[in-house]
Amino acid sequence: MSSDDLNSNNSRRRVVVTGVGVINPLGNDIETVWGALKEGKSGVGYTTIFDASKFPTRISAEIKNWDITQIGQDPEKWKFRGRHTGFAAGAAQQAVNASGVLDSIKDPRRFGVYMGSGEGNQDFYSFASMMASSLDAEGKLDLVKFTRAGMDTLNPVLELEQEPSMPPGHIASMFNAQGPNANCLTACAASSQAVGEATEIIRRGEADIMLSGGTHSMIHPFGVTGFNLLTALSTNNDDPQGASRPFDRLRDGFVLGEGAAMVVLEELEHAKARGAEIIGEVIGYGSTADAYRVTDIHPDGRGAIGCMNMALKDAGLKAGQIDYVNAHGTSTTVNDKVESKACREVFGEHKVPVSSTKSMMGHLIAAAGATELIVCLMAMRDNVLPPTINYENPDPLCDLDYIPNAAREAECNIALTNSFGFGGQNISVVASQFKG
């Protein structure tokens, strides 16, 4: 049997979505988030998680009015677990509850977890205290003092919880998911890649159900400092809700967000056998690397073009069959220009509507891709395309249909979502309405 036969769309197992969950700056359940997106609302405001008053960027898209008790978890048990791990637990519980899948699991080894989780919050204040106490009379660092201060100051459990592998481990424990368990951290492409790889696990027959998605929170001094040094963040502090403006000529960087998004992926026959409500189907997955620079996308968009074409081929589709693209659309000068160029190359004369929902919820980094896949599923469910808000000044280098400022009713059967991460990681996922 040839490799083409092994990878044939006719022979592989189909993968459907039977549950979704989100913890998001726009709301803490999918219907609230989707309603806000359709109304063009913004979840951006001034940063309150830490004192950002002296930073070049003082705005972010924070999670509001949510804690672990809302899913019945003991806060004492979770107090040393990462902020992002709690978000993941909330989104996962929503997705699993919505799917009703737990009652059908006979062998927990056929139920796995694949996430794109970021690192946990760094203990900035303890680190700063350690640094201050370790300086000698000349202001030089005494490494012995620093080490001793660390042994006295740092909580070993908090240090462990910074590992990106911790959220999928905790999620597996919550649901007794004994099957494949993995995490990938490919920056802004992480949770899209996790969904794609989880889909492949089911296609290959290594699991019947995968709980997949991502979680991240970088709204802390180290995270904001890093992105400010890269000049990646908007400094439009006077207008927080207007700061994220993808594809607009006056865009000046992204707004940092946080949150989690999870989906229950299920082999089609398994879902049908238990009478599950099917939200949509994952039909295409493409993954490439720019092999270019650490932060910049290749100026010709070669990686973006490659992964979109790969996802279309995997889905067995032509570009003209895509009804909507949820763009990576970060609101940085380079990304938006190059992504627009890549879309022109892939879609040609097909004037596909494109929008960036990061304009409303900010950039959720590792959690962004899975969040935007869920947005695509909602767009197909309701035949409503979410807008790109704050689009006021056309850029001649960004000349696509960006669904400016207001949602649009339109038939949407098939959608593609892009995620392009620092390091040149590129992921495209194609989803469709389930047609039986």
Helices and strands as residue ranges (DSSP letters): H 3-6, E 15-23, H 30-39, E 45-46, E 59-60, G 68-71, H 75-78, H 83-99, G 102-104, G 108-110, E 111-117, H 124-133, H 143-153, H 156-160, H 166-175, E 181-183, G 187-189, H 190-203, E 209-217, H 221-229, G 240-242, E 258-267, H 268-273, E 280-289, H 302-315, G 319-321, E 324-326, H 333-347, E 354-355, H 358-361, G 365-367, H 368-382, E 384-385, E 408-409, E 414-421, E 425-432
